[in-house]
Amino acid sequence: MKLSRWPSPCLHVLLFALTASGVSAQEFPSKPIRMFATGAGGGGDIVGRIIGQELGGVWSKQLVMENRNSVVANETVAKAPPDGYTLLINSTSLWLWPYLRSDSSWDPIRDFAPVTLAISQPNLLVVHPSLPVKSVKDLINLAKSRPGQLNYATGNIGSTTHLASELFSAMAGVKIVSVLYKSTATALTDLMGGQVQLMISNAASVTPHVKSGRLKALAQTYTRPTSLAPGLPPASADLPNYEAVTILGIFAPAATPAAIVNRLSQEMTRALSKPEVKEKLFNIGMDAVGGSPEQLLAAVKGEMVKWGKVIKDSNIRLD
């Protein structure tokens, strides 16, 4: 049998992929990296800029933040070349959107390569000061005595504040009505004005109002104590196993070479572990995390199981 002296087309492809991956990983980055976040001045934008400042000092290449609405940001990165130069920092709107809409154009597992879990953030359960409760137990008892008479202020359908509220009601066995708002700021305004009675929202947005006395905090939503909310008990102390944590992950397009993903993950984790970075994030109500792509993937899958069930059980849809 006569053998060809040329490699097969498949071998050509494999050799090219291996060579390209090795060269790219070795020389990466050779140009600025774009990171998409949802909303200028939002959590993802701020965290991305903090990480970008640290990476710029290491690589002498700029990490440029680009702000788009969540759908556009997710779609853009999902379709971007898988070379490590287009990244996404996002939260639940990435991995829960397919549960909320049947026409979602991306799959959070298939279309993205996880890089690192950037931050975690507890929410606070806050009430209007006039509400006669001092603890989560008091609130549950009051809600049971007044079914359907208390109102949550929540963000958009499927937002963290919305799902955290639905989970609380389900686990506590109470009927509290969700009042949807287009923004956290508007919801907080009505809560402080007494139009609604309670809200579960991220610590950064509500802590100033708690300190001013315009809101009363009952609990935080980690299952452990946290210095982000000193002295405030976990909601799980009165409602066992209740947890509603906000996380932000960083993602690349699927098929980005593993060597590049791992380098991004290692450098970002190193940045997030710096005391000065931890302090910056702590001061805006966030815990720096970091970690491997596998750890972020596990976290996202856990979120999808947990919140996907809440969405299904509560019949929450956007279409």
Contacts in CASP RR format, 6 or more apart in sequence:
PFRMAT RR
TARGET T0000
AUTHOR 0000-0000-0000
METHOD contacts of the structure
MODEL  1
MKLSRWPSPCLHVLLFALTASGVSAQEFPSKPIRMFATGAGGGGDIVGRI
IGQELGGVWSKQLVMENRNSVVANETVAKAPPDGYTLLINSTSLWLWPYL
RSDSSWDPIRDFAPVTLAISQPNLLVVHPSLPVKSVKDLINLAKSRPGQL
NYATGNIGSTTHLASELFSAMAGVKIVSVLYKSTATALTDLMGGQVQLMI
SNAASVTPHVKSGRLKALAQTYTRPTSLAPGLPPASADLPNYEAVTILGI
FAPAATPAAIVNRLSQEMTRALSKPEVKEKLFNIGMDAVGGSPEQLLAAV
KGEMVKWGKVIKDSNIRLD
7 15 0 8 1.000
20 257 0 8 1.000
21 257 0 8 1.000
21 258 0 8 1.000
21 259 0 8 1.000
21 260 0 8 1.000
22 257 0 8 1.000
22 259 0 8 1.000
24 83 0 8 1.000
24 257 0 8 1.000
24 259 0 8 1.000
24 260 0 8 1.000
25 257 0 8 1.000
25 259 0 8 1.000
25 260 0 8 1.000
25 263 0 8 1.000
28 84 0 8 1.000
28 260 0 8 1.000
28 263 0 8 1.000
29 59 0 8 1.000
29 61 0 8 1.000
29 84 0 8 1.000
29 85 0 8 1.000
30 61 0 8 1.000
31 61 0 8 1.000
31 85 0 8 1.000
32 61 0 8 1.000
32 62 0 8 1.000
32 63 0 8 1.000
32 64 0 8 1.000
32 85 0 8 1.000
33 55 0 8 1.000
33 61 0 8 1.000
33 62 0 8 1.000
33 63 0 8 1.000
33 64 0 8 1.000
33 84 0 8 1.000
33 85 0 8 1.000
33 86 0 8 1.000
33 87 0 8 1.000
34 63 0 8 1.000
34 64 0 8 1.000
34 66 0 8 1.000
34 85 0 8 1.000
34 86 0 8 1.000
34 87 0 8 1.000
35 48 0 8 1.000
35 52 0 8 1.000
35 63 0 8 1.000
35 64 0 8 1.000
35 65 0 8 1.000
35 66 0 8 1.000
35 87 0 8 1.000
35 88 0 8 1.000
35 89 0 8 1.000
35 250 0 8 1.000
36 66 0 8 1.000
36 67 0 8 1.000
36 68 0 8 1.000
36 73 0 8 1.000
36 76 0 8 1.000
36 77 0 8 1.000
36 86 0 8 1.000
36 87 0 8 1.000
36 88 0 8 1.000
36 89 0 8 1.000
36 90 0 8 1.000
37 43 0 8 1.000
37 44 0 8 1.000
37 45 0 8 1.000
37 48 0 8 1.000
37 65 0 8 1.000
37 66 0 8 1.000
37 67 0 8 1.000
37 73 0 8 1.000
37 88 0 8 1.000
37 89 0 8 1.000
37 90 0 8 1.000
38 44 0 8 1.000
38 45 0 8 1.000
38 67 0 8 1.000
38 68 0 8 1.000
38 69 0 8 1.000
38 70 0 8 1.000
38 73 0 8 1.000
38 90 0 8 1.000
38 93 0 8 1.000
39 45 0 8 1.000
39 67 0 8 1.000
39 68 0 8 1.000
39 69 0 8 1.000
40 67 0 8 1.000
41 67 0 8 1.000
43 248 0 8 1.000
43 284 0 8 1.000
43 286 0 8 1.000
44 89 0 8 1.000
44 90 0 8 1.000
44 91 0 8 1.000
44 118 0 8 1.000
44 248 0 8 1.000
45 65 0 8 1.000
45 67 0 8 1.000
46 284 0 8 1.000
47 89 0 8 1.000
47 118 0 8 1.000
47 119 0 8 1.000
47 248 0 8 1.000
47 281 0 8 1.000
47 286 0 8 1.000
48 63 0 8 1.000
48 65 0 8 1.000
48 89 0 8 1.000
48 118 0 8 1.000
49 65 0 8 1.000
50 277 0 8 1.000
50 280 0 8 1.000
50 281 0 8 1.000
51 63 0 8 1.000
51 118 0 8 1.000
51 250 0 8 1.000
51 268 0 8 1.000
51 271 0 8 1.000
51 272 0 8 1.000
51 277 0 8 1.000
52 62 0 8 1.000
52 63 0 8 1.000
52 271 0 8 1.000
54 271 0 8 1.000
54 274 0 8 1.000
54 277 0 8 1.000
55 61 0 8 1.000
55 63 0 8 1.000
55 267 0 8 1.000
55 268 0 8 1.000
55 271 0 8 1.000
56 62 0 8 1.000
56 63 0 8 1.000
58 267 0 8 1.000
58 271 0 8 1.000
59 267 0 8 1.000
66 73 0 8 1.000
67 73 0 8 1.000
68 76 0 8 1.000
70 90 0 8 1.000
70 93 0 8 1.000
70 94 0 8 1.000
70 97 0 8 1.000
71 93 0 8 1.000
71 97 0 8 1.000
73 88 0 8 1.000
73 90 0 8 1.000
74 88 0 8 1.000
74 90 0 8 1.000
74 93 0 8 1.000
74 94 0 8 1.000
74 97 0 8 1.000
74 106 0 8 1.000
75 105 0 8 1.000
75 106 0 8 1.000
76 86 0 8 1.000
77 86 0 8 1.000
77 87 0 8 1.000
77 88 0 8 1.000
77 112 0 8 1.000
77 251 0 8 1.000
77 252 0 8 1.000
77 253 0 8 1.000
78 105 0 8 1.000
78 106 0 8 1.000
78 111 0 8 1.000
78 112 0 8 1.000
78 253 0 8 1.000
78 254 0 8 1.000
79 253 0 8 1.000
80 86 0 8 1.000
80 253 0 8 1.000
81 253 0 8 1.000
82 113 0 8 1.000
82 252 0 8 1.000
82 253 0 8 1.000
82 254 0 8 1.000
82 255 0 8 1.000
82 256 0 8 1.000
82 257 0 8 1.000
83 256 0 8 1.000
83 257 0 8 1.000
83 260 0 8 1.000
84 252 0 8 1.000
84 253 0 8 1.000
84 256 0 8 1.000
84 260 0 8 1.000
84 261 0 8 1.000
84 264 0 8 1.000
86 252 0 8 1.000
86 253 0 8 1.000
87 115 0 8 1.000
87 250 0 8 1.000
87 251 0 8 1.000
87 252 0 8 1.000
87 264 0 8 1.000
88 94 0 8 1.000
88 112 0 8 1.000
88 250 0 8 1.000
88 251 0 8 1.000
88 252 0 8 1.000
89 118 0 8 1.000
89 248 0 8 1.000
89 249 0 8 1.000
89 250 0 8 1.000
89 251 0 8 1.000
90 248 0 8 1.000
90 249 0 8 1.000
90 251 0 8 1.000
91 160 0 8 1.000
91 246 0 8 1.000
91 247 0 8 1.000
91 248 0 8 1.000
91 249 0 8 1.000
92 158 0 8 1.000
92 159 0 8 1.000
92 160 0 8 1.000
92 163 0 8 1.000
92 246 0 8 1.000
92 303 0 8 1.000
92 307 0 8 1.000
94 108 0 8 1.000
94 112 0 8 1.000
94 251 0 8 1.000
95 108 0 8 1.000
95 300 0 8 1.000
95 303 0 8 1.000
95 304 0 8 1.000
96 158 0 8 1.000
96 163 0 8 1.000
96 303 0 8 1.000
96 304 0 8 1.000
96 307 0 8 1.000
96 308 0 8 1.000
96 311 0 8 1.000
97 104 0 8 1.000
97 106 0 8 1.000
97 108 0 8 1.000
98 104 0 8 1.000
98 106 0 8 1.000
98 107 0 8 1.000
98 108 0 8 1.000
99 304 0 8 1.000
99 307 0 8 1.000
99 308 0 8 1.000
99 311 0 8 1.000
99 312 0 8 1.000
100 157 0 8 1.000
100 158 0 8 1.000
100 311 0 8 1.000
100 316 0 8 1.000
100 317 0 8 1.000
100 318 0 8 1.000
100 319 0 8 1.000
101 317 0 8 1.000
101 318 0 8 1.000
101 319 0 8 1.000
102 319 0 8 1.000
103 319 0 8 1.000
106 112 0 8 1.000
108 300 0 8 1.000
108 304 0 8 1.000
109 297 0 8 1.000
109 300 0 8 1.000
109 301 0 8 1.000
110 254 0 8 1.000
111 253 0 8 1.000
111 254 0 8 1.000
112 251 0 8 1.000
112 252 0 8 1.000
112 253 0 8 1.000
112 254 0 8 1.000
113 251 0 8 1.000
113 252 0 8 1.000
113 253 0 8 1.000
113 254 0 8 1.000
113 255 0 8 1.000
113 256 0 8 1.000
113 261 0 8 1.000
113 293 0 8 1.000
114 249 0 8 1.000
114 250 0 8 1.000
114 251 0 8 1.000
114 261 0 8 1.000
114 293 0 8 1.000
114 294 0 8 1.000
114 296 0 8 1.000
114 297 0 8 1.000
114 300 0 8 1.000
115 249 0 8 1.000
115 250 0 8 1.000
115 251 0 8 1.000
115 252 0 8 1.000
115 261 0 8 1.000
115 264 0 8 1.000
115 265 0 8 1.000
115 268 0 8 1.000
115 293 0 8 1.000
115 296 0 8 1.000
116 249 0 8 1.000
116 250 0 8 1.000
116 264 0 8 1.000
116 265 0 8 1.000
116 268 0 8 1.000
116 269 0 8 1.000
116 272 0 8 1.000
116 289 0 8 1.000
116 290 0 8 1.000
116 291 0 8 1.000
116 292 0 8 1.000
116 293 0 8 1.000
116 295 0 8 1.000
116 296 0 8 1.000
117 247 0 8 1.000
117 248 0 8 1.000
117 249 0 8 1.000
117 250 0 8 1.000
117 289 0 8 1.000
117 290 0 8 1.000
117 291 0 8 1.000
117 295 0 8 1.000
117 296 0 8 1.000
117 299 0 8 1.000
118 247 0 8 1.000
118 248 0 8 1.000
118 249 0 8 1.000
118 250 0 8 1.000
118 268 0 8 1.000
118 272 0 8 1.000
118 288 0 8 1.000
118 289 0 8 1.000
118 290 0 8 1.000
119 247 0 8 1.000
119 248 0 8 1.000
119 249 0 8 1.000
119 272 0 8 1.000
119 281 0 8 1.000
119 286 0 8 1.000
119 287 0 8 1.000
119 288 0 8 1.000
119 289 0 8 1.000
120 245 0 8 1.000
120 246 0 8 1.000
120 247 0 8 1.000
120 286 0 8 1.000
120 287 0 8 1.000
120 289 0 8 1.000
121 202 0 8 1.000
121 203 0 8 1.000
121 204 0 8 1.000
121 228 0 8 1.000
121 245 0 8 1.000
121 246 0 8 1.000
121 247 0 8 1.000
121 248 0 8 1.000
121 285 0 8 1.000
121 286 0 8 1.000
121 287 0 8 1.000
122 202 0 8 1.000
122 203 0 8 1.000
122 220 0 8 1.000
122 221 0 8 1.000
122 222 0 8 1.000
122 226 0 8 1.000
122 228 0 8 1.000
122 229 0 8 1.000
122 245 0 8 1.000
122 246 0 8 1.000
123 160 0 8 1.000
123 161 0 8 1.000
123 164 0 8 1.000
123 200 0 8 1.000
123 201 0 8 1.000
123 202 0 8 1.000
123 203 0 8 1.000
123 220 0 8 1.000
123 221 0 8 1.000
123 244 0 8 1.000
123 245 0 8 1.000
123 246 0 8 1.000
124 200 0 8 1.000
124 201 0 8 1.000
124 202 0 8 1.000
124 203 0 8 1.000
124 206 0 8 1.000
124 207 0 8 1.000
124 210 0 8 1.000
124 217 0 8 1.000
124 219 0 8 1.000
124 220 0 8 1.000
124 221 0 8 1.000
124 229 0 8 1.000
124 232 0 8 1.000
125 136 0 8 1.000
125 139 0 8 1.000
125 168 0 8 1.000
125 198 0 8 1.000
125 199 0 8 1.000
125 200 0 8 1.000
125 217 0 8 1.000
125 218 0 8 1.000
125 219 0 8 1.000
125 220 0 8 1.000
125 221 0 8 1.000
125 235 0 8 1.000
126 191 0 8 1.000
126 198 0 8 1.000
126 199 0 8 1.000
126 200 0 8 1.000
126 201 0 8 1.000
126 206 0 8 1.000
126 209 0 8 1.000
126 210 0 8 1.000
126 215 0 8 1.000
126 216 0 8 1.000
126 217 0 8 1.000
126 218 0 8 1.000
127 133 0 8 1.000
127 139 0 8 1.000
127 197 0 8 1.000
127 198 0 8 1.000
127 199 0 8 1.000
127 215 0 8 1.000
127 216 0 8 1.000
127 218 0 8 1.000
128 191 0 8 1.000
128 192 0 8 1.000
128 193 0 8 1.000
128 194 0 8 1.000
128 196 0 8 1.000
128 197 0 8 1.000
128 198 0 8 1.000
128 215 0 8 1.000
128 216 0 8 1.000
129 213 0 8 1.000
129 214 0 8 1.000
129 215 0 8 1.000
129 216 0 8 1.000
130 194 0 8 1.000
131 139 0 8 1.000
131 142 0 8 1.000
131 197 0 8 1.000
131 198 0 8 1.000
131 216 0 8 1.000
132 138 0 8 1.000
132 142 0 8 1.000
133 139 0 8 1.000
133 142 0 8 1.000
133 218 0 8 1.000
134 218 0 8 1.000
135 218 0 8 1.000
135 219 0 8 1.000
135 233 0 8 1.000
135 238 0 8 1.000
136 218 0 8 1.000
136 219 0 8 1.000
136 233 0 8 1.000
136 235 0 8 1.000
136 237 0 8 1.000
136 238 0 8 1.000
136 239 0 8 1.000
137 238 0 8 1.000
138 218 0 8 1.000
139 198 0 8 1.000
139 218 0 8 1.000
140 172 0 8 1.000
140 173 0 8 1.000
140 174 0 8 1.000
140 238 0 8 1.000
140 239 0 8 1.000
142 150 0 8 1.000
143 150 0 8 1.000
143 172 0 8 1.000
143 174 0 8 1.000
143 175 0 8 1.000
143 176 0 8 1.000
144 173 0 8 1.000
144 174 0 8 1.000
147 174 0 8 1.000
147 175 0 8 1.000
148 175 0 8 1.000
148 176 0 8 1.000
148 177 0 8 1.000
150 176 0 8 1.000
150 177 0 8 1.000
150 197 0 8 1.000
150 198 0 8 1.000
151 176 0 8 1.000
151 177 0 8 1.000
151 178 0 8 1.000
151 179 0 8 1.000
151 196 0 8 1.000
151 197 0 8 1.000
151 198 0 8 1.000
152 165 0 8 1.000
152 176 0 8 1.000
152 177 0 8 1.000
152 178 0 8 1.000
152 179 0 8 1.000
152 196 0 8 1.000
152 197 0 8 1.000
152 198 0 8 1.000
152 199 0 8 1.000
152 200 0 8 1.000
153 161 0 8 1.000
153 179 0 8 1.000
153 181 0 8 1.000
153 187 0 8 1.000
153 188 0 8 1.000
153 190 0 8 1.000
153 191 0 8 1.000
153 196 0 8 1.000
153 198 0 8 1.000
153 199 0 8 1.000
154 161 0 8 1.000
154 162 0 8 1.000
154 165 0 8 1.000
154 178 0 8 1.000
154 179 0 8 1.000
154 180 0 8 1.000
154 181 0 8 1.000
154 187 0 8 1.000
154 199 0 8 1.000
154 200 0 8 1.000
155 161 0 8 1.000
155 162 0 8 1.000
155 180 0 8 1.000
155 181 0 8 1.000
155 182 0 8 1.000
155 183 0 8 1.000
155 184 0 8 1.000
155 187 0 8 1.000
156 162 0 8 1.000
156 180 0 8 1.000
156 181 0 8 1.000
156 182 0 8 1.000
157 180 0 8 1.000
157 316 0 8 1.000
157 317 0 8 1.000
157 318 0 8 1.000
158 311 0 8 1.000
158 316 0 8 1.000
158 318 0 8 1.000
160 202 0 8 1.000
160 244 0 8 1.000
160 246 0 8 1.000
161 184 0 8 1.000
161 187 0 8 1.000
161 199 0 8 1.000
161 200 0 8 1.000
161 201 0 8 1.000
162 178 0 8 1.000
162 180 0 8 1.000
162 316 0 8 1.000
163 244 0 8 1.000
163 307 0 8 1.000
163 310 0 8 1.000
163 311 0 8 1.000
163 316 0 8 1.000
164 200 0 8 1.000
164 221 0 8 1.000
164 244 0 8 1.000
165 176 0 8 1.000
165 178 0 8 1.000
165 199 0 8 1.000
165 200 0 8 1.000
166 178 0 8 1.000
166 310 0 8 1.000
166 314 0 8 1.000
166 316 0 8 1.000
167 242 0 8 1.000
167 244 0 8 1.000
167 310 0 8 1.000
168 176 0 8 1.000
168 200 0 8 1.000
168 235 0 8 1.000
168 239 0 8 1.000
168 242 0 8 1.000
168 244 0 8 1.000
169 175 0 8 1.000
169 176 0 8 1.000
170 310 0 8 1.000
170 313 0 8 1.000
170 314 0 8 1.000
171 239 0 8 1.000
171 241 0 8 1.000
171 242 0 8 1.000
172 239 0 8 1.000
176 198 0 8 1.000
179 187 0 8 1.000
179 190 0 8 1.000
179 196 0 8 1.000
181 187 0 8 1.000
181 190 0 8 1.000
184 201 0 8 1.000
184 205 0 8 1.000
187 196 0 8 1.000
187 199 0 8 1.000
187 201 0 8 1.000
188 199 0 8 1.000
188 201 0 8 1.000
188 205 0 8 1.000
188 206 0 8 1.000
188 209 0 8 1.000
188 215 0 8 1.000
190 196 0 8 1.000
191 197 0 8 1.000
191 198 0 8 1.000
191 199 0 8 1.000
191 215 0 8 1.000
192 209 0 8 1.000
192 214 0 8 1.000
192 215 0 8 1.000
199 206 0 8 1.000
200 221 0 8 1.000
200 244 0 8 1.000
202 246 0 8 1.000
202 285 0 8 1.000
203 220 0 8 1.000
203 228 0 8 1.000
203 229 0 8 1.000
203 285 0 8 1.000
204 284 0 8 1.000
204 285 0 8 1.000
204 286 0 8 1.000
206 215 0 8 1.000
206 217 0 8 1.000
207 229 0 8 1.000
207 285 0 8 1.000
209 215 0 8 1.000
210 216 0 8 1.000
210 217 0 8 1.000
217 229 0 8 1.000
217 232 0 8 1.000
218 235 0 8 1.000
219 232 0 8 1.000
219 233 0 8 1.000
219 234 0 8 1.000
219 235 0 8 1.000
219 237 0 8 1.000
219 238 0 8 1.000
220 226 0 8 1.000
220 228 0 8 1.000
220 229 0 8 1.000
220 232 0 8 1.000
220 233 0 8 1.000
220 234 0 8 1.000
220 235 0 8 1.000
221 234 0 8 1.000
221 235 0 8 1.000
221 242 0 8 1.000
221 243 0 8 1.000
221 244 0 8 1.000
221 245 0 8 1.000
222 234 0 8 1.000
222 243 0 8 1.000
222 245 0 8 1.000
223 234 0 8 1.000
223 236 0 8 1.000
223 241 0 8 1.000
223 242 0 8 1.000
223 243 0 8 1.000
224 234 0 8 1.000
225 231 0 8 1.000
225 233 0 8 1.000
225 234 0 8 1.000
226 287 0 8 1.000
227 282 0 8 1.000
228 282 0 8 1.000
228 285 0 8 1.000
228 286 0 8 1.000
228 287 0 8 1.000
235 242 0 8 1.000
235 243 0 8 1.000
235 244 0 8 1.000
236 242 0 8 1.000
236 243 0 8 1.000
247 289 0 8 1.000
247 299 0 8 1.000
247 303 0 8 1.000
249 296 0 8 1.000
249 300 0 8 1.000
250 264 0 8 1.000
250 268 0 8 1.000
250 296 0 8 1.000
251 296 0 8 1.000
252 260 0 8 1.000
252 261 0 8 1.000
252 264 0 8 1.000
261 293 0 8 1.000
262 293 0 8 1.000
265 290 0 8 1.000
265 291 0 8 1.000
265 292 0 8 1.000
265 293 0 8 1.000
268 290 0 8 1.000
269 290 0 8 1.000
269 291 0 8 1.000
269 292 0 8 1.000
271 277 0 8 1.000
272 278 0 8 1.000
272 281 0 8 1.000
272 288 0 8 1.000
272 289 0 8 1.000
272 290 0 8 1.000
273 288 0 8 1.000
273 290 0 8 1.000
277 288 0 8 1.000
278 288 0 8 1.000
281 287 0 8 1.000
281 288 0 8 1.000
282 288 0 8 1.000
310 316 0 8 1.000
END
